[in-house]
Amino acid sequence: MQRVTITIDDELMIELDRIIEARGYQNRSEAIRDLARAGIRQAADTLDQQRDCVAALVYVYDHSARQLSKRLADTFHDHHELSLASMHAHLDHDNCMEVTILRGKAHKVQHFAEHVIAERGVRHGRVVLVPTDVTGKPHQHGPDVSHPHSHSQRPIGKRSRRTG
């Protein structure tokens, strides 16, 4: 077994201690090992990395962290082809939440999301990838309106009608 020393901020340690108590772990090491295993399994379960996907990137950050807003804006501008839309919410005096819809190859979307989440000052983050088959076929939206953009070849999450 390897011994690893890590630094955890007070708020995260309080959350970890709550999990330890709720699940009945004998010590922090057992809890951290289980949480690490779960994270590794989740990371391994990601979809085929060469496949097209859409994703929701959700993160909470400290809006007063030095240059964080600028770094994030620069990151999104540098990868504008992945970002479709974002929503920003002020949670309290110190914290903001961003929800961004991404689209592209799974490995590029995943890498981009991990980069954003890893920025100093980002407190929590998660990305959910959804596989899709994207094409860029031009089509008509109405009279004399045609432009190329991506659409799924098959409906995502198509609901079936229940009878009875």
C-alpha positions in Angstrom: 0.0 0.0 0.0 1.1 3.6 -0.7 0.9 6.4 1.8 -0.3 9.7 0.2 -0.5 13.1 1.8 -3.1 15.5 0.5 -4.3 18.9 1.5 -8.1 19.3 1.8 -9.9 22.6 2.5 -12.0 22.8 5.7 -15.4 22.8 3.8 -14.5 19.6 1.9 -13.2 17.9 5.0 -16.6 18.7 6.7 -18.4 17.1 3.8 -16.0 14.1 3.9 -16.6 13.6 7.6 -20.3 13.7 7.0 -20.0 10.9 4.5 -17.8 8.9 6.8 -20.3 9.1 9.6 -23.4 8.5 7.4 -21.8 5.4 5.8 -20.1 4.1 9.0 -16.5 4.1 7.8 -13.9 3.1 10.4 -11.6 5.9 9.2 -10.9 8.6 6.6 -8.6 6.4 4.6 -11.3 3.8 3.9 -13.7 6.5 2.8 -11.2 8.2 0.5 -10.2 4.8 -1.0 -13.9 4.0 -1.7 -14.6 7.4 -3.2 -11.4 7.2 -5.3 -12.6 3.7 -6.6 -16.0 5.1 -7.5 -14.4 8.0 -9.3 -12.1 5.7 -11.2 -15.1 3.5 -12.2 -17.1 6.5 -13.3 -14.1 7.8 -15.4 -13.7 4.3 -17.0 -17.4 4.2 -17.9 -17.2 7.2 -20.2 -18.4 6.7 -23.7 -16.2 5.9 -26.7 -13.7 8.8 -26.8 -13.9 9.2 -30.6 -17.6 9.4 -30.7 -19.6 12.6 -31.0 -21.4 13.8 -28.0 -23.2 16.6 -26.3 -22.5 17.4 -22.7 -23.6 19.5 -19.8 -20.7 21.1 -17.8 -21.8 22.4 -14.4 -19.4 24.1 -12.1 -19.4 26.4 -9.1 -16.6 28.9 -8.6 -15.4 31.7 -6.5 -16.1 34.8 -8.6 -13.5 36.8 -6.6 -10.6 34.3 -7.3 -7.8 36.2 -8.9 -8.2 36.4 -12.7 -10.4 33.3 -12.7 -13.2 34.9 -14.7 -10.7 36.1 -17.3 -9.0 32.6 -17.5 -12.3 30.9 -17.9 -13.4 33.4 -20.6 -10.1 32.9 -22.4 -10.5 29.1 -22.2 -14.0 29.2 -23.7 -12.9 31.5 -26.5 -9.9 29.3 -27.3 -12.4 26.4 -27.6 -15.4 28.1 -29.1 -16.1 25.2 -31.4 -17.1 23.1 -28.3 -19.3 25.5 -26.5 -22.9 26.0 -27.6 -24.5 28.0 -24.8 -23.9 29.0 -21.2 -26.0 30.1 -18.2 -24.6 32.0 -15.3 -26.2 32.3 -11.9 -25.1 34.2 -8.8 -25.5 31.8 -5.9 -24.4 34.1 -3.1 -21.8 36.8 -2.4 -18.9 34.6 -3.2 -20.1 31.8 -5.5 -21.3 31.7 -9.1 -22.6 28.7 -11.0 -22.1 28.1 -14.8 -23.9 25.6 -16.8 -22.5 25.1 -20.3 -23.7 22.9 -23.1 -20.8 21.5 -25.1 -20.7 19.5 -28.3 -17.9 17.6 -30.1 -15.7 14.5 -29.9 -16.0 12.9 -26.5 -12.3 13.1 -25.8 -12.1 16.8 -26.6 -15.2 17.6 -24.6 -14.0 15.6 -21.6 -10.5 17.1 -21.7 -12.0 20.7 -22.0 -14.4 20.1 -19.1 -11.6 18.6 -16.9 -9.5 21.7 -17.7 -12.3 24.0 -16.6 -13.0 22.0 -13.4 -9.3 21.9 -12.5 -8.9 25.7 -12.6 -7.9 27.2 -9.2 -11.0 28.8 -7.7 -13.5 26.3 -9.2 -14.9 24.6 -6.2 -17.2 21.9 -7.6 -17.6 20.6 -11.1 -19.1 17.8 -13.1 -19.6 16.9 -16.7 -22.3 14.6 -18.1 -21.6 13.3 -21.6 -24.4 12.0 -23.8 -23.5 10.1 -27.0 -25.0 11.3 -30.3 -24.4 10.9 -34.0 -23.9 14.4 -35.3 -23.9 15.4 -39.0 -23.6 18.8 -40.6 -26.1 18.5 -43.4 -27.6 21.8 -44.8 -31.4 21.9 -44.7 -34.3 24.3 -45.0 -35.9 26.0 -42.0 -38.3 28.0 -44.1 -38.6 29.8 -47.4 -35.1 30.8 -48.6 -33.4 30.0 -45.3 -30.7 27.4 -45.4 -27.6 27.0 -43.4 -25.4 24.1 -42.4 -25.3 23.0 -38.8 -25.4 19.8 -36.8 -28.4 17.7 -35.9 -28.7 14.3 -34.5 -29.4 11.5 -37.0 -31.7 9.9 -34.5 -33.8 11.4 -31.7 -32.0 11.5 -28.3 -34.3 10.4 -25.5 -37.3 9.8 -27.7 -40.2 9.0 -25.4 -42.6 6.2 -26.3 -46.3 6.6 -25.9 -48.0 4.5 -23.2 -51.4 3.1 -23.8 -53.7 1.4 -21.4 
